[in-house]
Structure formats: C-alpha cells, structure tokens
C-alpha cells in the first residue's frame, strides 16, 4: 500500500488490472458561519434561539437559528455539512452582518 502524507486528498482511481479502487482520504476543516446580510436593515440583528447545539451534525441548508431584525423574524441556514463545533454568539445577543456566529467542522 502506498504511503500518503497527512492532509493529502487521494482521489479514487480505477485499477482495472486489479479490479480495485483506491480509498479516499479526507482531512477536517473548520468553516466559520457568518451572519448573512439580510438586506433589510443596517441595525443589529438579534439571535432569538439556536436550533442546533454544538456537537450535533448539520447539513448544508439546514436551519441553524432564528433571528429578528427591526422588520421581521427569519431563519439562518448552514452553509456547510459537518458537525457544529461552537456557537460564537448566544441567544439574546445582538450582532451585525458578517460577524462569525458559529463554526462547522467538515
């Protein structure tokens, strides 16, 4: 078996002579989830509640939290699939667009 350096992606390759496929190695990445620009206001956005707790799996497009602006109540979705590692802002906090609100490990 061929040795591969850590953090190296090896893509599956067909080997018709052996009838085998090489395994794929993955490494973990942390992706910061930032408060999207809701384009409804320039004022602070209040986090009403988190729907996913740290340590739970999330899928891209899954609702992470409910927020409130001066004009409406909305949901914020995950931009990545993985494990939610941390909340960087808590329920009740007022934050601005672009601020990091959580971390997902892929």
Long-range contacts (C-beta under 8 A, 24 or more apart in sequence): 28-105, 28-106, 29-105, 29-106, 30-85, 30-103, 30-104, 30-105, 30-106, 31-79, 31-80, 31-82, 31-103, 31-104, 31-105, 31-106, 32-88, 32-100, 32-102, 32-103, 33-64, 33-78, 33-79, 33-80, 33-100, 33-101, 33-102, 33-103, 33-104, 34-97, 34-98, 34-99, 34-100, 34-101, 35-67, 35-76, 35-89, 35-95, 35-96, 35-97, 35-98, 35-99, 35-100, 35-101, 36-76, 36-97, 37-97, 37-98, 38-67, 38-69, 38-74, 38-97, 40-69, 40-70, 40-71, 40-72, 41-69, 41-70, 41-71, 43-69, 43-70, 44-94, 44-95, 44-96, 45-69, 45-94, 45-95, 45-96, 45-97, 46-92, 46-93, 46-94, 47-89, 47-90, 47-91, 47-92, 47-93, 47-94, 47-95, 47-101, 48-73, 48-91, 49-91, 50-87, 50-90, 50-91, 52-78, 52-84, 53-84, 54-84, 54-85, 54-86, 54-87, 55-83, 55-84, 55-85, 56-83, 56-84, 57-82, 57-83, 57-84, 58-82, 58-83, 58-84, 58-104, 64-101, 64-102, 65-101, 76-101, 78-104, 79-104, 80-104, 80-106, 81-106, 82-106
